[in-house]
Amino acid sequence: MALLVFGKPRRRPVQRVERVLVIRTDERVGNVLLTIPLLRALRRGLPGARIVFLHAASKRDLVEGLPYVDRLEPFEKRDFFRRPRRFLAQLSRLRRERFDVVIEAGHYHAFSLTAALLARAVRPRLVIGHDRGPARHFFDHPVPPPANVVQDVAVKLSLLSPLGIPEAGRELETPLARDEAARQRMRELLAAQGIDVDRLLVLNPGARMAIRRWDAARYGELAVRLAERFALVPVILWGPGEEALARAVVEASGGRAHLAPPTNLCELAALLSLARAFVTNDTGPMHLGVACGVPTVAVFLATDPERWGHPGARFVAVDLRGCEGDEVEAVLRAADQVFPRTGEGRELAG
């Protein structure tokens, strides 16, 4: 069907690039953040080009004010069925921009028909994307996936290869980490609960998938031992549907830990940007914590830290898959590597 509608992709040579569209349609926090190093490299490699980032509309706050793009293009998947006129108007507007290159930047392990159709429907000179599933029917330059496990950001940056652009660092970032007004509101909110903001330790026991959630009792024990070892005040994070889990951690800590206030995405970033230390499962807030610059220890129960972890001195992954020893001790040893000792400060991300 793709061949009939759009014609056969052709491996055209990449010539002068003046207009680029990057597409990332999925709505998960981490996936948007993992695309930012690609945008940064494009801006530095094509300083005179116009770069547009099409992203899930619900995650606009993560990238609003990002210096690497000329325009954000919020996208609602449901518009195709619920608001077809708005969808067609958006598609028409994108076509008029006459993009030289479209980069479909979804996961390399899972083909997105929505993103692939959108990439071709915009009618650029050429389309670049990961080679998976039926990608060769849509992309002019399908980029092969890695043969072995490779960090996800590094794989995303491989999409630059047809353009001959080098990477510009693999660090995550978000303008939300520098929203001082939101940070001040969070300071006041925490102070009203009697929480010392200067000694803030955030723990995130939740995750979208239950298989990624470390045991609440272990989180409770960890909260107490980290508080004692680093002179910090533990606060338990929770998202939609996770309040009972967070309260179980507070109870397991003997009341030593505090329940975090409810947060939206902006407030969550403000909370993490204020924290001196962060322990989390492998989930969206893990990537947000890294983007906010907080020293992070990440617990991996079901996924590979080689792919989903992050390089750098402020991040340590604890791989508990098949662990037969003391899991809390393993996390404590990781915390010793990155958490600041009493009297040490931390820099604000960005």
Protein Blocks (a to p, Z undefined) as FASTA:
>chain_A
ZZmmnopaddddddddfbdcdddfbfbfklmmmmmmmmmmmmmmmmmbccdddddfklmm
mmgopakbfbdcdddfklmmmmmmlmmmmmmmmmmnopabdcdfbdfkbccfklmmmmmm
nopabdcdddehjllmmbmbdcdddfbdcdfklmmmmmmmmnopacebjadcdfklmmmk
lmmmmmmmmmmnopafklcccddfbdfblklpccfklmmmmmmmmmmmnopacdddddeh
ilmmmmmmmmmnnomaccdddddfklmmmmmmmpmbdcddddfklmmmmmnopacddddf
kbcfklmmcedjkbccddfehiabdfklmmmmmmmmmpccehiacddeZZ
